[in-house]
Amino acid sequence: MPLTSPRRSGLTDQVIAQLRNQITAGAWPVGSRIPTEPELVEQLGVARNTVREAVRALAHNGLLDIRQGSGTYVRATSELAGVMHRRFADAAPRDVAEVRSTLESSAARLAAERRTERDLRQLDTLLARREESWATGDAERFVAADAAFHQAVVAASHNEVLIELYADLGDLLREWLRGDVGGELRPEHHMDHARLVAAIRAGDGDTAATEAAGYPFACPRGRLSGAGRDDEAEGARDDAKDTGGPDGTGEDAAEPGSG
């Protein structure tokens, strides 16, 4: 959508609103660099200080990330997502995994009960895209495809609060997944999600919940306990299996992998 020259009253607020709209509408996706300050000045027809104030305000709210010498990048799609990202950026990997497991397990159970034919078609499409992305060896492409798949599972729950909460945590979860995947996609870390889709299609809430609950804990060795603590991480995974998996259903956690 094109930017337009705002009215002369409340210029900064109007510029903030326009920049926010570009972000929330997806014109500037998360991770992308927004136009430079001179470009925004030209497009908006306002003074440099007005643009600077607007950008700083959105950076303070967590939507933008100002990187000296590089530019300004989109960090989140909403103020709440920005706050979530900023507040939990340094959270322990195990804490993030436990929250993700709880949300996705609940969503998968609801999806098995409420999914529509449209939901199932979307899951099939995104599952195939996830596998295709893995095959390319492009880690960032895979992260995007995997995140889209899991968002679709949550969307199939048809619980609007759960959907919005998961979306607001999306940037944090994608960053966590990037750390899980690393810069290289390794065959031994691949995780098949076909069983989850099959369970949702069959209306099997217990199996769907168990599958979804295990994925966040199937990290490369040592990830959940931090570097240099591989034995503790391995023991934690064994404990999860012995106690019936992350959701206590009696199923083993998924094999180590990404997703």
C-alpha positions in Angstrom: 0.0 0.0 0.0 1.4 3.5 -0.9 2.3 5.9 1.8 0.5 9.3 1.7 1.4 12.8 2.9 -0.4 13.3 6.3 -2.3 16.3 7.5 -0.4 19.0 9.4 -2.0 18.3 12.7 -0.5 15.6 14.9 2.1 14.7 12.3 4.1 12.3 14.5 1.0 10.3 15.5 -0.1 10.1 11.9 3.3 8.9 10.7 3.3 6.3 13.5 -0.1 5.1 12.4 1.0 4.8 8.8 4.2 3.0 9.6 2.3 0.7 12.0 -0.2 -0.1 9.2 2.6 -1.0 6.8 3.8 -3.6 9.4 0.5 -5.0 10.5 -0.7 -5.3 6.9 2.4 -7.3 6.0 3.8 -4.8 3.6 6.9 -4.8 5.7 7.3 -8.4 7.0 9.0 -9.3 10.2 12.8 -9.4 9.7 12.7 -7.0 6.7 14.4 -3.6 6.6 12.0 -0.6 6.3 12.8 2.3 3.9 15.6 4.6 5.0 14.9 7.8 6.8 15.4 10.0 3.7 13.1 7.7 1.7 10.4 8.0 4.4 10.8 11.7 4.5 10.3 11.9 0.7 7.3 9.5 0.7 5.5 11.1 3.6 6.4 14.7 2.9 7.3 15.5 6.5 10.4 16.7 8.3 13.3 14.3 9.2 12.7 14.9 12.9 9.1 13.8 12.6 10.1 10.5 10.9 12.8 10.0 13.4 10.4 10.4 16.3 7.9 8.0 14.8 10.5 5.4 14.2 11.9 5.7 17.7 8.4 5.4 19.2 7.7 2.2 17.3 11.1 0.9 18.3 10.3 1.7 21.9 7.0 -0.3 21.5 8.9 -3.3 20.1 7.8 -3.2 16.5 11.0 -1.9 15.1 14.7 -2.7 15.7 17.1 0.2 15.0 20.5 -1.2 14.1 23.2 1.4 13.8 25.0 1.2 10.5 22.6 -1.3 9.1 19.1 0.2 9.1 15.8 -0.3 10.9 14.1 -3.7 10.8 10.7 -5.0 11.6 10.8 -6.9 14.9 7.2 -7.7 15.5 3.7 -7.2 14.0 2.0 -5.8 17.1 2.9 -3.9 20.2 2.1 -6.9 22.4 4.2 -9.2 20.2 7.1 -6.6 20.6 6.7 -6.6 24.3 6.6 -10.4 24.5 9.8 -10.6 22.4 11.6 -8.0 24.5 10.4 -9.4 27.8 11.3 -13.0 27.1 14.2 -12.7 24.7 16.6 -14.0 27.3 14.2 -16.7 28.7 15.7 -20.1 29.4 15.2 -22.5 26.4 13.4 -25.0 28.6 10.9 -22.4 29.8 10.2 -21.5 26.2 9.8 -25.2 25.2 7.4 -25.8 28.1 5.2 -22.9 27.1 5.2 -23.9 23.5 4.4 -27.5 24.4 1.5 -26.4 26.6 0.0 -24.1 24.0 0.5 -26.4 21.0 -0.7 -29.5 22.8 -3.9 -27.7 23.8 -4.4 -26.3 20.3 -3.8 -29.7 18.7 -6.4 -31.3 20.9 -9.0 -28.7 20.0 -8.1 -28.8 16.4 -8.8 -32.6 16.3 -12.3 -31.8 17.6 -13.1 -28.6 15.6 -11.1 -28.8 12.3 -12.9 -28.1 9.1 -12.2 -29.4 5.6 -10.6 -26.1 4.9 -8.3 -26.4 7.9 -7.3 -29.9 6.8 -6.4 -28.7 3.3 -4.4 -25.9 4.7 -2.5 -28.3 7.0 -1.8 -30.6 4.1 -0.4 -27.7 2.0 1.8 -26.3 4.8 3.0 -29.8 5.8 4.1 -30.3 2.1 5.7 -26.9 2.1 7.6 -27.7 5.3 9.0 -30.8 3.8 10.0 -29.0 0.6 11.7 -26.3 2.6 13.7 -28.9 4.5 14.8 -30.5 1.3 16.3 -27.2 0.1 18.7 -27.1 3.0 17.8 -23.4 3.6 17.5 -23.0 7.4 15.7 -19.7 7.3 13.2 -20.9 4.7 12.5 -24.0 6.9 12.0 -21.9 10.0 9.3 -19.8 8.2 7.6 -22.9 6.8 7.6 -24.8 10.1 6.3 -21.7 12.0 3.5 -21.3 9.4 2.5 -25.0 9.8 2.3 -24.7 13.6 0.3 -21.5 13.3 -2.2 -23.4 11.1 -2.6 -26.1 13.8 -3.4 -23.4 16.3 -5.7 -21.7 13.9 -7.6 -25.0 13.5 -8.4 -24.9 17.2 -10.9 -22.0 16.4 -10.1 -20.5 19.8 -9.6 -16.8 19.1 -7.8 -16.1 22.4 -5.4 -19.0 21.9 -4.8 -18.0 18.3 -4.0 -14.4 19.2 -1.8 -15.4 22.1 0.2 -17.8 19.9 0.5 -15.1 17.3 1.9 -12.6 19.8 4.5 -15.2 20.9 5.3 -16.1 17.3 8.4 -13.9 16.9 9.9 -15.3 20.1 9.1 -18.9 19.0 10.6 -18.4 15.6 13.8 -17.0 17.2 13.9 -20.1 19.5 13.5 -22.4 16.5 16.3 -20.6 14.7 18.5 -21.4 17.6 17.3 -25.0 17.6 17.9 -25.5 13.8 21.2 -23.5 13.7 22.7 -22.6 10.4 22.6 -26.1 9.0 19.7 -28.6 8.5 21.0 -32.0 9.5 19.3 -35.2 8.5 19.4 -36.7 12.0 17.4 -33.6 13.3 14.5 -34.0 10.8 11.1 -34.5 12.5 8.1 -35.8 10.6 4.8 -34.0 11.5 2.6 -36.2 9.4 1.3 -38.1 12.4 0.0 -34.9 13.9 -2.0 -34.0 10.8 -3.3 -37.6 10.6 -4.4 -37.4 14.2 -6.2 -34.1 13.7 -7.9 -35.5 10.5 -9.0 -38.6 12.4 -10.4 -36.5 15.3 -8.0 -38.2 17.7 -7.4 -35.5 20.3 -5.2 -37.6 22.6 -2.7 -38.5 19.9 -2.7 -35.0 18.4 -2.0 -33.5 21.8 0.8 -36.0 22.5 2.5 -35.4 19.1 2.4 -31.6 19.5 3.5 -31.7 23.1 6.7 -33.6 22.3 8.1 -31.6 19.4 9.5 -28.6 21.5 11.5 -31.0 23.7 13.1 -32.9 20.7 16.0 -30.5 20.6 19.6 -31.1 19.6 21.5 -32.6 22.5 22.1 -30.0 25.3 19.8 -27.3 24.0 17.4 -27.2 26.9 20.0 -27.2 29.6 22.5 -24.9 28.0 26.0 -25.4 26.5 28.2 -27.9 28.3 25.4 -29.7 30.1 24.6 -32.4 27.6 24.2 -35.1 30.2 21.6 -33.2 32.2 19.6 -32.5 29.0 19.7 -36.1 28.1 18.5 -37.0 31.6 15.7 -34.5 31.4 14.5 -36.1 28.1 14.7 -39.5 29.7 12.7 -38.3 32.7 10.0 -37.0 30.3 9.7 -40.4 28.7 9.6 -42.2 32.0 6.8 -40.0 33.3 4.7 -40.4 30.2 6.1 -37.6 28.0 5.7 -33.9 28.4 1.9 -34.1 28.7 1.8 -37.2 30.9 -0.1 -39.3 28.4 2.3 -42.2 28.5 3.7 -41.6 25.1 7.4 -41.1 24.5 8.7 -37.7 23.4 9.5 -37.3 19.7 13.0 -38.1 18.5 15.5 -35.2 18.5 14.8 -32.9 15.6 13.6 -29.5 14.5 10.1 -28.4 14.7 
